[in-house]
Amino acid sequence: MRPWRTLYLIAWVVWLFDLGTKVWAEKVLSSRANIEILGSFLQLTFIRNSGAAFSIGAGKTIIFTIFALLVLILIVRFAPVITSKGWAVVCGLVLGGILGNLTDRIFRAPSFLQGHVIDWIQLPRWPVFNVADSAIVIAAATAFILTIRNIAPITPGVLPKDES
């Protein structure tokens, strides 16, 4: 499978899984108190977040929406030239995570382009998060490892082969 196909497949899976779990969380968790899964280590806690991680920038949803759109455009623009499967995975995770949270910011209450992101997974001493956030964090860790191993996203002098 070509790296760009891997990228888009991962993004699609992350986005759908994130969307499905948020629909479930809103339906099941929004009217309940915390649900303990593994005692206080893992709980399900429904919140609507108008900011970013750690509620940074609460109420500045439009700024995060614009930033997410810019990153989305960059990933889509450079996806065809990525030659590394590892970097395709990183970009797919980021793209899926961005699409998941961007869907909330665009379409959820309180209004168009001002929506709050649904978060529902809680760990001790960590902000409540969701599947999209997890994908972005995993992408960052993977990018760090690929960088340490000196694996470039694009092989110098090698252009992707035409599929025709």
Secondary structure, DSSP 4 states (H G I P E B T S, - for coil): --HHHHHHHHHHHHHHHHHHHHHHHHHHTTTS--EEEETTTEEEEEEEESSSGGGTTTT-HHHHHHHHHHHHHHHHHHGGG---HHHHHHHHHHHHHHHHHHHHHHHSTTSTT-PPEEEEEE-TTS--B-HHHHHHHHHHHHHHHHHHTT--SS-TT-PPPP--
